Amino acid sequence: MNTSMKRKTIIISDLHVWTPDAQPQKLLKFLGKNPCDTLILNWDIIDNRYIKYFWKRQTEYETVFKNIRAICDKNKAQIVYLRGNHETIGNHASWENIQQEIIITSHKKKYLICHGDNFEKELRKPNAFTISLFFIDTFFGRVDRSLGTKYAISHILKDTYAFFTNQKTRFIHNAVAYAKKKKVDGIICGHIHDPTNKMIKGIYYLNSGNRTETCSALTEDSKGNRKILYTK
């Protein structure tokens, strides 16, 4: 990885701060080695489910935003906040200008950026089913960490669920349809934790992945080339 090159844009999503799966130190290391002009936080950066259902809050992650801002201030980078579905907004001053979605132009191409939870409507509202999925995912995530299997069990469960429910296909279909409705050239999402960069039915579909299992980020250089990078 060329760590000396300043990137035009970095997009990250799904850090899920305050959950056991969050890996903020890897994110801070990544941002420190990859300066950029604009950092887009495509949300689910904070996961309020863990605070709601588990009384013990992991205070070591409370300074993550302070550290992100410090790195961005040092590199003179702008931070853009986009709304997701697991965040806790509170009264944090940095979130006053949080947006639902944005459209950016890069080399005469328009890209719509949004978290993407609206493309998976059946899982947006908390109910017995979604809460059960959360506890199952949390449990097997802990099993993976204790066994050192790098989320292998969690991935198998998620892939099995996605296969039988056609989750990923429906999500991408809805995202591409929304991009066409908005008359843009591409759409950039997070939410489903699946790093992707491909052309689908004339639309560039990109997904920044997540900062929990894959520790991925979507980057753009000065020439408009987009690439998914991973933190080791």
Secondary structure, DSSP 8 states (H G I E B T S, - for coil): --TTS-EEEEEE----BTSTT--HHHHHHHHHHS-EEEEEE-S--B-HHHHHH-S---GGGTTHHHHHHHHHHHTT-EEEEB--SS---TT-GGGTT-BSEEEEEETTEEEEEE--GGG-GGGTS--HHHHHHHHHHHHHHHHHHHHT-TTHHHHHHHHHHHHHHTHHHHHHHHHHHHHHHTT-SEEEE-SS---EEEEETTEEEEE---SSSS-EEEEE-TT--EEEEE--
